[in-house]
């Protein structure tokens, strides 16, 4: 089961949502999206969404990075 981690900044391109949606379609894929400082996004359902700060600290983010098979920064 592949795991994907998408890191979104406040200036991430609209293409990010399309790519996240495509990764969700992969069989057995686990997709996590982390919204970095000030980021807001309209995301497809099915992805675990975390916000840096309230939901996740930097140690937790580092753990997610090392646990993921694919890390995509936007």
HELIX and SHEET records of a PDB file:
HELIX    1   1 UNK A   15  UNK A   24  1                                  10    
HELIX    2   2 UNK A   58  UNK A   67  1                                  10    
SHEET    1   A 4 UNK A  48  UNK A  51  0                                        
SHEET    2   A 4 UNK A  30  UNK A  35  1                                        
SHEET    3   A 4 UNK A   3  UNK A   8  1                                        
SHEET    4   A 4 UNK A  70  UNK A  73  1                                        
END                                                                             
